[in-house]
Amino acid sequence: MNFLLTERIDDYDRFNVWFENEALPKIEAAGGKVILKGVQLDDEQQLHLVMSVDAPETLQAFMADPGFTAERVAAGVHVDTTQVTMLK
């Protein structure tokens, strides 16, 4: 199952340090895969992630995990702006 996640972030470099060192290992351990990660050329605070997970429950577990949410906030993610679009 593939999906697009978009959200506002404070700083792409700061986000990347957290994402590569902490989030990505957790995502991969749960069977997830990052296909594409980047920010808009005209707005470096608008993050886009295209990812794949084996089951929708995996995505739901990450999104509902208060600890993971707190880590995202600490990395500068504006979690109230997160939008997930399922892809076919």
PDB file of N, CA, C and O in Angstrom:
ATOM      1  N   MET A   1       0.838  -1.154   0.000  1.00  0.00           N
ATOM      2  CA  MET A   1       0.000   0.000   0.000  1.00  0.00           C
ATOM      3  C   MET A   1       0.900   1.239   0.000  1.00  0.00           C
ATOM      4  O   MET A   1       1.746   1.405   0.879  1.00  0.00           O
ATOM      5  N   ASN A   2       0.708   2.095  -0.988  1.00  0.00           N
ATOM      6  CA  ASN A   2       1.493   3.324  -1.106  1.00  0.00           C
ATOM      7  C   ASN A   2       0.660   4.519  -0.670  1.00  0.00           C
ATOM      8  O   ASN A   2      -0.561   4.538  -0.826  1.00  0.00           O
ATOM      9  N   PHE A   3       1.342   5.515  -0.122  1.00  0.00           N
ATOM     10  CA  PHE A   3       0.641   6.728   0.278  1.00  0.00           C
ATOM     11  C   PHE A   3       1.576   7.930   0.193  1.00  0.00           C
ATOM     12  O   PHE A   3       2.800   7.807   0.233  1.00  0.00           O
ATOM     13  N   LEU A   4       0.947   9.091   0.075  1.00  0.00           N
ATOM     14  CA  LEU A   4       1.640  10.369   0.073  1.00  0.00           C
ATOM     15  C   LEU A   4       1.324  11.062   1.387  1.00  0.00           C
ATOM     16  O   LEU A   4       0.157  11.205   1.751  1.00  0.00           O
ATOM     17  N   LEU A   5       2.348  11.488   2.095  1.00  0.00           N
ATOM     18  CA  LEU A   5       2.178  12.235   3.328  1.00  0.00           C
ATOM     19  C   LEU A   5       2.735  13.632   3.097  1.00  0.00           C
ATOM     20  O   LEU A   5       3.882  13.778   2.677  1.00  0.00           O
ATOM     21  N   THR A   6       1.941  14.651   3.364  1.00  0.00           N
ATOM     22  CA  THR A   6       2.405  16.029   3.267  1.00  0.00           C
ATOM     23  C   THR A   6       2.188  16.710   4.610  1.00  0.00           C
ATOM     24  O   THR A   6       1.193  16.469   5.293  1.00  0.00           O
ATOM     25  N   GLU A   7       3.133  17.563   4.973  1.00  0.00           N
ATOM     26  CA  GLU A   7       3.015  18.304   6.228  1.00  0.00           C
ATOM     27  C   GLU A   7       4.018  19.448   6.246  1.00  0.00           C
ATOM     28  O   GLU A   7       4.991  19.459   5.492  1.00  0.00           O
ATOM     29  N   ARG A   8       3.759  20.401   7.117  1.00  0.00           N
ATOM     30  CA  ARG A   8       4.647  21.548   7.302  1.00  0.00           C
ATOM     31  C   ARG A   8       5.727  21.176   8.320  1.00  0.00           C
ATOM     32  O   ARG A   8       5.465  20.483   9.304  1.00  0.00           O
ATOM     33  N   ILE A   9       6.929  21.648   8.063  1.00  0.00           N
ATOM     34  CA  ILE A   9       8.048  21.437   8.981  1.00  0.00           C
ATOM     35  C   ILE A   9       8.766  22.767   9.187  1.00  0.00           C
ATOM     36  O   ILE A   9       8.651  23.687   8.377  1.00  0.00           O
ATOM     37  N   ASP A  10       9.510  22.848  10.289  1.00  0.00           N
ATOM     38  CA  ASP A  10      10.263  24.074  10.579  1.00  0.00           C
ATOM     39  C   ASP A  10      11.531  24.176   9.742  1.00  0.00           C
ATOM     40  O   ASP A  10      11.836  25.233   9.192  1.00  0.00           O
ATOM     41  N   ASP A  11      12.275  23.060   9.649  1.00  0.00           N
ATOM     42  CA  ASP A  11      13.589  23.097   9.006  1.00  0.00           C
ATOM     43  C   ASP A  11      13.890  21.719   8.421  1.00  0.00           C
ATOM     44  O   ASP A  11      13.891  20.722   9.143  1.00  0.00           O
ATOM     45  N   TYR A  12      14.143  21.663   7.117  1.00  0.00           N
ATOM     46  CA  TYR A  12      14.361  20.385   6.438  1.00  0.00           C
ATOM     47  C   TYR A  12      15.614  19.669   6.945  1.00  0.00           C
ATOM     48  O   TYR A  12      15.601  18.449   7.106  1.00  0.00           O
ATOM     49  N   ASP A  13      16.686  20.406   7.195  1.00  0.00           N
ATOM     50  CA  ASP A  13      17.915  19.770   7.685  1.00  0.00           C
ATOM     51  C   ASP A  13      17.679  19.123   9.051  1.00  0.00           C
ATOM     52  O   ASP A  13      18.078  17.982   9.283  1.00  0.00           O
ATOM     53  N   ARG A  14      17.039  19.846   9.932  1.00  0.00           N
ATOM     54  CA  ARG A  14      16.722  19.308  11.271  1.00  0.00           C
ATOM     55  C   ARG A  14      15.815  18.085  11.147  1.00  0.00           C
ATOM     56  O   ARG A  14      16.037  17.073  11.812  1.00  0.00           O
ATOM     57  N   PHE A  15      14.803  18.179  10.304  1.00  0.00           N
ATOM     58  CA  PHE A  15      13.906  17.052  10.091  1.00  0.00           C
ATOM     59  C   PHE A  15      14.676  15.837   9.586  1.00  0.00           C
ATOM     60  O   PHE A  15      14.463  14.724  10.066  1.00  0.00           O
ATOM     61  N   ASN A  16      15.568  16.044   8.621  1.00  0.00           N
ATOM     62  CA  ASN A  16      16.330  14.932   8.041  1.00  0.00           C
ATOM     63  C   ASN A  16      17.192  14.205   9.058  1.00  0.00           C
ATOM     64  O   ASN A  16      17.286  12.978   9.026  1.00  0.00           O
ATOM     65  N   VAL A  17      17.819  14.946   9.956  1.00  0.00           N
ATOM     66  CA  VAL A  17      18.648  14.302  10.986  1.00  0.00           C
ATOM     67  C   VAL A  17      17.794  13.346  11.800  1.00  0.00           C
ATOM     68  O   VAL A  17      18.167  12.191  12.004  1.00  0.00           O
ATOM     69  N   TRP A  18      16.646  13.828  12.266  1.00  0.00           N
ATOM     70  CA  TRP A  18      15.752  12.958  13.032  1.00  0.00           C
ATOM     71  C   TRP A  18      15.234  11.811  12.172  1.00  0.00           C
ATOM     72  O   TRP A  18      15.257  10.657  12.598  1.00  0.00           O
ATOM     73  N   PHE A  19      14.774  12.120  10.978  1.00  0.00           N
ATOM     74  CA  PHE A  19      14.147  11.109  10.127  1.00  0.00           C
ATOM     75  C   PHE A  19      15.120   9.983   9.800  1.00  0.00           C
ATOM     76  O   PHE A  19      14.787   8.809   9.960  1.00  0.00           O
ATOM     77  N   GLU A  20      16.315  10.334   9.345  1.00  0.00           N
ATOM     78  CA  GLU A  20      17.291   9.317   8.939  1.00  0.00           C
ATOM     79  C   GLU A  20      17.804   8.484  10.116  1.00  0.00           C
ATOM     80  O   GLU A  20      18.021   7.280   9.978  1.00  0.00           O
ATOM     81  N   ASN A  21      17.996   9.129  11.277  1.00  0.00           N
ATOM     82  CA  ASN A  21      18.598   8.432  12.416  1.00  0.00           C
ATOM     83  C   ASN A  21      17.601   7.733  13.329  1.00  0.00           C
ATOM     84  O   ASN A  21      17.946   6.736  13.963  1.00  0.00           O
ATOM     85  N   GLU A  22      16.382   8.232  13.408  1.00  0.00           N
ATOM     86  CA  GLU A  22      15.423   7.672  14.356  1.00  0.00           C
ATOM     87  C   GLU A  22      14.161   7.124  13.707  1.00  0.00           C
ATOM     88  O   GLU A  22      13.757   5.997  13.995  1.00  0.00           O
ATOM     89  N   ALA A  23      13.540   7.901  12.840  1.00  0.00           N
ATOM     90  CA  ALA A  23      12.261   7.469  12.261  1.00  0.00           C
ATOM     91  C   ALA A  23      12.436   6.347  11.245  1.00  0.00           C
ATOM     92  O   ALA A  23      11.727   5.343  11.299  1.00  0.00           O
ATOM     93  N   LEU A  24      13.379   6.516  10.319  1.00  0.00           N
ATOM     94  CA  LEU A  24      13.546   5.541   9.252  1.00  0.00           C
ATOM     95  C   LEU A  24      13.825   4.131   9.762  1.00  0.00           C
ATOM     96  O   LEU A  24      13.222   3.187   9.252  1.00  0.00           O
ATOM     97  N   PRO A  25      14.710   3.937  10.744  1.00  0.00           N
ATOM     98  CA  PRO A  25      14.906   2.580  11.251  1.00  0.00           C
ATOM     99  C   PRO A  25      13.616   1.960  11.813  1.00  0.00           C
ATOM    100  O   PRO A  25      13.385   0.762  11.647  1.00  0.00           O
ATOM    101  N   LYS A  26      12.784   2.762  12.471  1.00  0.00           N
ATOM    102  CA  LYS A  26      11.508   2.257  13.003  1.00  0.00           C
ATOM    103  C   LYS A  26      10.552   1.904  11.875  1.00  0.00           C
ATOM    104  O   LYS A  26       9.877   0.876  11.915  1.00  0.00           O
ATOM    105  N   ILE A  27      10.503   2.761  10.876  1.00  0.00           N
ATOM    106  CA  ILE A  27       9.617   2.522   9.731  1.00  0.00           C
ATOM    107  C   ILE A  27      10.029   1.249   9.008  1.00  0.00           C
ATOM    108  O   ILE A  27       9.183   0.417   8.682  1.00  0.00           O
ATOM    109  N   GLU A  28      11.327   1.094   8.757  1.00  0.00           N
ATOM    110  CA  GLU A  28      11.819  -0.092   8.057  1.00  0.00           C
ATOM    111  C   GLU A  28      11.625  -1.358   8.886  1.00  0.00           C
ATOM    112  O   GLU A  28      11.316  -2.417   8.339  1.00  0.00           O
ATOM    113  N   ALA A  29      11.803  -1.256  10.200  1.00  0.00           N
ATOM    114  CA  ALA A  29      11.596  -2.422  11.070  1.00  0.00           C
ATOM    115  C   ALA A  29      10.143  -2.888  11.052  1.00  0.00           C
ATOM    116  O   ALA A  29       9.861  -4.065  11.275  1.00  0.00           O
ATOM    117  N   ALA A  30       9.222  -1.960  10.785  1.00  0.00           N
ATOM    118  CA  ALA A  30       7.799  -2.296  10.714  1.00  0.00           C
ATOM    119  C   ALA A  30       7.387  -2.720   9.305  1.00  0.00           C
ATOM    120  O   ALA A  30       6.205  -2.953   9.051  1.00  0.00           O
ATOM    121  N   GLY A  31       8.350  -2.822   8.391  1.00  0.00           N
ATOM    122  CA  GLY A  31       8.055  -3.242   7.029  1.00  0.00           C
ATOM    123  C   GLY A  31       7.758  -2.104   6.072  1.00  0.00           C
ATOM    124  O   GLY A  31       7.331  -2.335   4.941  1.00  0.00           O
ATOM    125  N   GLY A  32       7.983  -0.870   6.520  1.00  0.00           N
ATOM    126  CA  GLY A  32       7.733   0.284   5.666  1.00  0.00           C
ATOM    127  C   GLY A  32       8.936   0.630   4.809  1.00  0.00           C
ATOM    128  O   GLY A  32      10.064   0.226   5.094  1.00  0.00           O
ATOM    129  N   LYS A  33       8.673   1.383   3.760  1.00  0.00           N
ATOM    130  CA  LYS A  33       9.736   1.796   2.847  1.00  0.00           C
ATOM    131  C   LYS A  33       9.462   3.225   2.391  1.00  0.00           C
ATOM    132  O   LYS A  33       8.330   3.577   2.063  1.00  0.00           O
ATOM    133  N   VAL A  34      10.509   4.040   2.376  1.00  0.00           N
ATOM    134  CA  VAL A  34      10.399   5.398   1.863  1.00  0.00           C
ATOM    135  C   VAL A  34      10.776   5.363   0.389  1.00  0.00           C
ATOM    136  O   VAL A  34      11.868   4.925   0.027  1.00  0.00           O
ATOM    137  N   ILE A  35       9.872   5.823  -0.451  1.00  0.00           N
ATOM    138  CA  ILE A  35      10.108   5.854  -1.893  1.00  0.00           C
ATOM    139  C   ILE A  35      10.684   7.197  -2.307  1.00  0.00           C
ATOM    140  O   ILE A  35      11.586   7.257  -3.143  1.00  0.00           O
ATOM    141  N   LEU A  36      10.168   8.279  -1.724  1.00  0.00           N
ATOM    142  CA  LEU A  36      10.619   9.616  -2.069  1.00  0.00           C
ATOM    143  C   LEU A  36      10.395  10.540  -0.889  1.00  0.00           C
ATOM    144  O   LEU A  36       9.362  10.475  -0.223  1.00  0.00           O
ATOM    145  N   LYS A  37      11.377  11.409  -0.632  1.00  0.00           N
ATOM    146  CA  LYS A  37      11.257  12.392   0.446  1.00  0.00           C
ATOM    147  C   LYS A  37      11.844  13.699  -0.056  1.00  0.00           C
ATOM    148  O   LYS A  37      12.952  13.726  -0.591  1.00  0.00           O
ATOM    149  N   GLY A  38      11.094  14.788   0.119  1.00  0.00           N
ATOM    150  CA  GLY A  38      11.622  16.078  -0.289  1.00  0.00           C
ATOM    151  C   GLY A  38      10.688  17.214   0.079  1.00  0.00           C
ATOM    152  O   GLY A  38       9.560  17.004   0.526  1.00  0.00           O
ATOM    153  N   VAL A  39      11.189  18.419  -0.123  1.00  0.00           N
ATOM    154  CA  VAL A  39      10.392  19.621   0.103  1.00  0.00           C
ATOM    155  C   VAL A  39      10.194  20.324  -1.233  1.00  0.00           C
ATOM    156  O   VAL A  39      10.929  20.088  -2.192  1.00  0.00           O
ATOM    157  N   GLN A  40       9.210  21.173  -1.277  1.00  0.00           N
ATOM    158  CA  GLN A  40       8.929  21.930  -2.494  1.00  0.00           C
ATOM    159  C   GLN A  40      10.053  22.910  -2.769  1.00  0.00           C
ATOM    160  O   GLN A  40      10.636  23.468  -1.839  1.00  0.00           O
ATOM    161  N   LEU A  41      10.360  23.123  -4.041  1.00  0.00           N
ATOM    162  CA  LEU A  41      11.383  24.095  -4.427  1.00  0.00           C
ATOM    163  C   LEU A  41      11.017  25.500  -3.971  1.00  0.00           C
ATOM    164  O   LEU A  41      11.885  26.272  -3.562  1.00  0.00           O
ATOM    165  N   ASP A  42       9.739  25.828  -4.043  1.00  0.00           N
ATOM    166  CA  ASP A  42       9.306  27.179  -3.707  1.00  0.00           C
ATOM    167  C   ASP A  42       8.853  27.333  -2.260  1.00  0.00           C
ATOM    168  O   ASP A  42       8.441  28.418  -1.849  1.00  0.00           O
ATOM    169  N   ASP A  43       8.930  26.245  -1.481  1.00  0.00           N
ATOM    170  CA  ASP A  43       8.495  26.307  -0.075  1.00  0.00           C
ATOM    171  C   ASP A  43       9.166  25.168   0.691  1.00  0.00           C
ATOM    172  O   ASP A  43       8.634  24.061   0.763  1.00  0.00           O
ATOM    173  N   GLU A  44      10.326  25.447   1.257  1.00  0.00           N
ATOM    174  CA  GLU A  44      11.101  24.397   1.924  1.00  0.00           C
ATOM    175  C   GLU A  44      10.519  23.962   3.262  1.00  0.00           C
ATOM    176  O   GLU A  44      11.109  23.133   3.956  1.00  0.00           O
ATOM    177  N   GLN A  45       9.387  24.505   3.621  1.00  0.00           N
ATOM    178  CA  GLN A  45       8.699  24.039   4.828  1.00  0.00           C
ATOM    179  C   GLN A  45       7.553  23.093   4.491  1.00  0.00           C
ATOM    180  O   GLN A  45       6.865  22.612   5.392  1.00  0.00           O
ATOM    181  N   GLN A  46       7.337  22.819   3.201  1.00  0.00           N
ATOM    182  CA  GLN A  46       6.287  21.897   2.789  1.00  0.00           C
ATOM    183  C   GLN A  46       6.935  20.574   2.399  1.00  0.00           C
ATOM    184  O   GLN A  46       7.534  20.451   1.331  1.00  0.00           O
ATOM    185  N   LEU A  47       6.803  19.589   3.283  1.00  0.00           N
ATOM    186  CA  LEU A  47       7.416  18.277   3.110  1.00  0.00           C
ATOM    187  C   LEU A  47       6.466  17.339   2.377  1.00  0.00           C
ATOM    188  O   LEU A  47       5.252  17.380   2.575  1.00  0.00           O
ATOM    189  N   HIS A  48       7.040  16.497   1.530  1.00  0.00           N
ATOM    190  CA  HIS A  48       6.294  15.448   0.833  1.00  0.00           C
ATOM    191  C   HIS A  48       7.048  14.135   1.023  1.00  0.00           C
ATOM    192  O   HIS A  48       8.251  14.060   0.775  1.00  0.00           O
ATOM    193  N   LEU A  49       6.342  13.119   1.457  1.00  0.00           N
ATOM    194  CA  LEU A  49       6.905  11.779   1.592  1.00  0.00           C
ATOM    195  C   LEU A  49       6.008  10.806   0.849  1.00  0.00           C
ATOM    196  O   LEU A  49       4.798  10.776   1.073  1.00  0.00           O
ATOM    197  N   VAL A  50       6.598  10.008  -0.039  1.00  0.00           N
ATOM    198  CA  VAL A  50       5.872   8.908  -0.654  1.00  0.00           C
ATOM    199  C   VAL A  50       6.440   7.655  -0.019  1.00  0.00           C
ATOM    200  O   VAL A  50       7.644   7.405  -0.066  1.00  0.00           O
ATOM    201  N   MET A  51       5.552   6.872   0.575  1.00  0.00           N
ATOM    202  CA  MET A  51       5.984   5.702   1.322  1.00  0.00           C
ATOM    203  C   MET A  51       5.130   4.493   0.977  1.00  0.00           C
ATOM    204  O   MET A  51       4.072   4.607   0.358  1.00  0.00           O
ATOM    205  N   SER A  52       5.617   3.339   1.394  1.00  0.00           N
ATOM    206  CA  SER A  52       4.911   2.089   1.182  1.00  0.00           C
ATOM    207  C   SER A  52       4.919   1.306   2.491  1.00  0.00           C
ATOM    208  O   SER A  52       5.936   1.252   3.183  1.00  0.00           O
ATOM    209  N   VAL A  53       3.794   0.707   2.823  1.00  0.00           N
ATOM    210  CA  VAL A  53       3.692  -0.204   3.963  1.00  0.00           C
ATOM    211  C   VAL A  53       2.916  -1.438   3.507  1.00  0.00           C
ATOM    212  O   VAL A  53       2.135  -1.377   2.558  1.00  0.00           O
ATOM    213  N   ASP A  54       3.141  -2.551   4.192  1.00  0.00           N
ATOM    214  CA  ASP A  54       2.468  -3.785   3.811  1.00  0.00           C
ATOM    215  C   ASP A  54       0.984  -3.770   4.136  1.00  0.00           C
ATOM    216  O   ASP A  54       0.180  -4.360   3.415  1.00  0.00           O
ATOM    217  N   ALA A  55       0.619  -3.094   5.228  1.00  0.00           N
ATOM    218  CA  ALA A  55      -0.774  -3.111   5.675  1.00  0.00           C
ATOM    219  C   ALA A  55      -1.166  -1.745   6.205  1.00  0.00           C
ATOM    220  O   ALA A  55      -0.336  -1.044   6.783  1.00  0.00           O
ATOM    221  N   PRO A  56      -2.420  -1.355   6.016  1.00  0.00           N
ATOM    222  CA  PRO A  56      -2.867  -0.053   6.526  1.00  0.00           C
ATOM    223  C   PRO A  56      -2.728   0.071   8.040  1.00  0.00           C
ATOM    224  O   PRO A  56      -2.583   1.177   8.560  1.00  0.00           O
ATOM    225  N   GLU A  57      -2.771  -1.042   8.741  1.00  0.00           N
ATOM    226  CA  GLU A  57      -2.625  -1.017  10.191  1.00  0.00           C
ATOM    227  C   GLU A  57      -1.253  -0.501  10.623  1.00  0.00           C
ATOM    228  O   GLU A  57      -1.119   0.095  11.691  1.00  0.00           O
ATOM    229  N   THR A  58      -0.246  -0.730   9.799  1.00  0.00           N
ATOM    230  CA  THR A  58       1.094  -0.235  10.110  1.00  0.00           C
ATOM    231  C   THR A  58       1.102   1.292  10.124  1.00  0.00           C
ATOM    232  O   THR A  58       1.632   1.910  11.048  1.00  0.00           O
ATOM    233  N   LEU A  59       0.519   1.884   9.106  1.00  0.00           N
ATOM    234  CA  LEU A  59       0.418   3.340   9.045  1.00  0.00           C
ATOM    235  C   LEU A  59      -0.409   3.876  10.204  1.00  0.00           C
ATOM    236  O   LEU A  59      -0.024   4.856  10.843  1.00  0.00           O
ATOM    237  N   GLN A  60      -1.526   3.250  10.475  1.00  0.00           N
ATOM    238  CA  GLN A  60      -2.398   3.681  11.565  1.00  0.00           C
ATOM    239  C   GLN A  60      -1.689   3.611  12.910  1.00  0.00           C
ATOM    240  O   GLN A  60      -1.878   4.484  13.757  1.00  0.00           O
ATOM    241  N   ALA A  61      -0.877   2.584  13.111  1.00  0.00           N
ATOM    242  CA  ALA A  61      -0.147   2.431  14.374  1.00  0.00           C
ATOM    243  C   ALA A  61       0.846   3.577  14.574  1.00  0.00           C
ATOM    244  O   ALA A  61       0.957   4.122  15.672  1.00  0.00           O
ATOM    245  N   PHE A  62       1.567   3.938  13.511  1.00  0.00           N
ATOM    246  CA  PHE A  62       2.513   5.050  13.613  1.00  0.00           C
ATOM    247  C   PHE A  62       1.787   6.369  13.885  1.00  0.00           C
ATOM    248  O   PHE A  62       2.219   7.157  14.726  1.00  0.00           O
ATOM    249  N   MET A  63       0.695   6.603  13.177  1.00  0.00           N
ATOM    250  CA  MET A  63      -0.022   7.867  13.317  1.00  0.00           C
ATOM    251  C   MET A  63      -0.693   7.995  14.694  1.00  0.00           C
ATOM    252  O   MET A  63      -0.900   9.107  15.181  1.00  0.00           O
ATOM    253  N   ALA A  64      -1.029   6.873  15.312  1.00  0.00           N
ATOM    254  CA  ALA A  64      -1.706   6.895  16.612  1.00  0.00           C
ATOM    255  C   ALA A  64      -0.744   6.816  17.794  1.00  0.00           C
ATOM    256  O   ALA A  64      -1.168   6.972  18.939  1.00  0.00           O
ATOM    257  N   ASP A  65       0.530   6.580  17.543  1.00  0.00           N
ATOM    258  CA  ASP A  65       1.519   6.401  18.611  1.00  0.00           C
ATOM    259  C   ASP A  65       1.902   7.761  19.204  1.00  0.00           C
ATOM    260  O   ASP A  65       2.525   8.574  18.521  1.00  0.00           O
ATOM    261  N   PRO A  66       1.535   8.022  20.478  1.00  0.00           N
ATOM    262  CA  PRO A  66       1.851   9.321  21.079  1.00  0.00           C
ATOM    263  C   PRO A  66       3.356   9.581  21.183  1.00  0.00           C
ATOM    264  O   PRO A  66       3.787  10.729  21.080  1.00  0.00           O
ATOM    265  N   GLY A  67       4.145   8.552  21.381  1.00  0.00           N
ATOM    266  CA  GLY A  67       5.597   8.719  21.458  1.00  0.00           C
ATOM    267  C   GLY A  67       6.185   9.141  20.121  1.00  0.00           C
ATOM    268  O   GLY A  67       7.033  10.031  20.063  1.00  0.00           O
ATOM    269  N   PHE A  68       5.735   8.505  19.051  1.00  0.00           N
ATOM    270  CA  PHE A  68       6.211   8.853  17.714  1.00  0.00           C
ATOM    271  C   PHE A  68       5.746  10.259  17.342  1.00  0.00           C
ATOM    272  O   PHE A  68       6.487  11.018  16.717  1.00  0.00           O
ATOM    273  N   THR A  69       4.528  10.600  17.725  1.00  0.00           N
ATOM    274  CA  THR A  69       4.015  11.952  17.471  1.00  0.00           C
ATOM    275  C   THR A  69       4.868  12.988  18.201  1.00  0.00           C
ATOM    276  O   THR A  69       5.198  14.031  17.636  1.00  0.00           O
ATOM    277  N   ALA A  70       5.223  12.708  19.441  1.00  0.00           N
ATOM    278  CA  ALA A  70       6.067  13.633  20.206  1.00  0.00           C
ATOM    279  C   ALA A  70       7.438  13.791  19.548  1.00  0.00           C
ATOM    280  O   ALA A  70       7.990  14.891  19.530  1.00  0.00           O
ATOM    281  N   GLU A  71       7.991  12.707  19.010  1.00  0.00           N
ATOM    282  CA  GLU A  71       9.265  12.780  18.305  1.00  0.00           C
ATOM    283  C   GLU A  71       9.144  13.653  17.061  1.00  0.00           C
ATOM    284  O   GLU A  71      10.035  14.452  16.772  1.00  0.00           O
ATOM    285  N   ARG A  72       8.053  13.504  16.332  1.00  0.00           N
ATOM    286  CA  ARG A  72       7.827  14.314  15.130  1.00  0.00           C
ATOM    287  C   ARG A  72       7.749  15.792  15.488  1.00  0.00           C
ATOM    288  O   ARG A  72       8.338  16.633  14.809  1.00  0.00           O
ATOM    289  N   VAL A  73       7.021  16.107  16.554  1.00  0.00           N
ATOM    290  CA  VAL A  73       6.900  17.495  17.003  1.00  0.00           C
ATOM    291  C   VAL A  73       8.275  18.040  17.382  1.00  0.00           C
ATOM    292  O   VAL A  73       8.619  19.165  17.020  1.00  0.00           O
ATOM    293  N   ALA A  74       9.057  17.251  18.105  1.00  0.00           N
ATOM    294  CA  ALA A  74      10.401  17.679  18.512  1.00  0.00           C
ATOM    295  C   ALA A  74      11.312  17.898  17.302  1.00  0.00           C
ATOM    296  O   ALA A  74      12.252  18.690  17.364  1.00  0.00           O
ATOM    297  N   ALA A  75      11.029  17.194  16.202  1.00  0.00           N
ATOM    298  CA  ALA A  75      11.820  17.353  14.976  1.00  0.00           C
ATOM    299  C   ALA A  75      11.333  18.522  14.127  1.00  0.00           C
ATOM    300  O   ALA A  75      11.880  18.789  13.057  1.00  0.00           O
ATOM    301  N   GLY A  76      10.302  19.219  14.607  1.00  0.00           N
ATOM    302  CA  GLY A  76       9.820  20.403  13.898  1.00  0.00           C
ATOM    303  C   GLY A  76       8.648  20.182  12.974  1.00  0.00           C
ATOM    304  O   GLY A  76       8.351  21.032  12.135  1.00  0.00           O
ATOM    305  N   VAL A  77       7.971  19.046  13.115  1.00  0.00           N
ATOM    306  CA  VAL A  77       6.801  18.762  12.288  1.00  0.00           C
ATOM    307  C   VAL A  77       5.577  19.435  12.905  1.00  0.00           C
ATOM    308  O   VAL A  77       5.352  19.349  14.112  1.00  0.00           O
ATOM    309  N   HIS A  78       4.804  20.094  12.077  1.00  0.00           N
ATOM    310  CA  HIS A  78       3.523  20.678  12.498  1.00  0.00           C
ATOM    311  C   HIS A  78       2.458  19.600  12.259  1.00  0.00           C
ATOM    312  O   HIS A  78       1.835  19.550  11.198  1.00  0.00           O
ATOM    313  N   VAL A  79       2.264  18.747  13.259  1.00  0.00           N
ATOM    314  CA  VAL A  79       1.418  17.564  13.069  1.00  0.00           C
ATOM    315  C   VAL A  79      -0.025  17.912  12.725  1.00  0.00           C
ATOM    316  O   VAL A  79      -0.742  17.085  12.161  1.00  0.00           O
ATOM    317  N   ASP A  80      -0.455  19.118  13.055  1.00  0.00           N
ATOM    318  CA  ASP A  80      -1.825  19.516  12.710  1.00  0.00           C
ATOM    319  C   ASP A  80      -1.990  19.773  11.217  1.00  0.00           C
ATOM    320  O   ASP A  80      -3.112  19.960  10.748  1.00  0.00           O
ATOM    321  N   THR A  81      -0.886  19.786  10.458  1.00  0.00           N
ATOM    322  CA  THR A  81      -0.957  20.011   9.014  1.00  0.00           C
ATOM    323  C   THR A  81      -0.818  18.725   8.211  1.00  0.00           C
ATOM    324  O   THR A  81      -0.885  18.752   6.982  1.00  0.00           O
ATOM    325  N   THR A  82      -0.627  17.603   8.893  1.00  0.00           N
ATOM    326  CA  THR A  82      -0.384  16.332   8.214  1.00  0.00           C
ATOM    327  C   THR A  82      -1.593  15.894   7.409  1.00  0.00           C
ATOM    328  O   THR A  82      -2.719  15.864   7.905  1.00  0.00           O
ATOM    329  N   GLN A  83      -1.333  15.555   6.154  1.00  0.00           N
ATOM    330  CA  GLN A  83      -2.366  15.003   5.280  1.00  0.00           C
ATOM    331  C   GLN A  83      -1.819  13.722   4.664  1.00  0.00           C
ATOM    332  O   GLN A  83      -0.694  13.690   4.165  1.00  0.00           O
ATOM    333  N   VAL A  84      -2.626  12.672   4.704  1.00  0.00           N
ATOM    334  CA  VAL A  84      -2.240  11.398   4.115  1.00  0.00           C
ATOM    335  C   VAL A  84      -3.190  11.117   2.958  1.00  0.00           C
ATOM    336  O   VAL A  84      -4.410  11.159   3.114  1.00  0.00           O
ATOM    337  N   THR A  85      -2.614  10.831   1.799  1.00  0.00           N
ATOM    338  CA  THR A  85      -3.382  10.491   0.610  1.00  0.00           C
ATOM    339  C   THR A  85      -2.987   9.081   0.177  1.00  0.00           C
ATOM    340  O   THR A  85      -1.820   8.817  -0.110  1.00  0.00           O
ATOM    341  N   MET A  86      -3.950   8.194   0.134  1.00  0.00           N
ATOM    342  CA  MET A  86      -3.686   6.825  -0.292  1.00  0.00           C
ATOM    343  C   MET A  86      -3.517   6.826  -1.811  1.00  0.00           C
ATOM    344  O   MET A  86      -4.244   7.518  -2.523  1.00  0.00           O
ATOM    345  N   LEU A  87      -2.556   6.051  -2.297  1.00  0.00           N
ATOM    346  CA  LEU A  87      -2.248   5.998  -3.722  1.00  0.00           C
ATOM    347  C   LEU A  87      -2.557   4.603  -4.288  1.00  0.00           C
ATOM    348  O   LEU A  87      -2.476   3.593  -3.589  1.00  0.00           O
ATOM    349  N   LYS A  88      -2.899   4.588  -5.530  1.00  0.00           N
ATOM    350  CA  LYS A  88      -3.246   3.343  -6.207  1.00  0.00           C
ATOM    351  C   LYS A  88      -2.143   2.956  -7.160  1.00  0.00           C
ATOM    352  O   LYS A  88      -2.241   1.930  -7.834  1.00  0.00           O
TER     353      LYS A  88
END
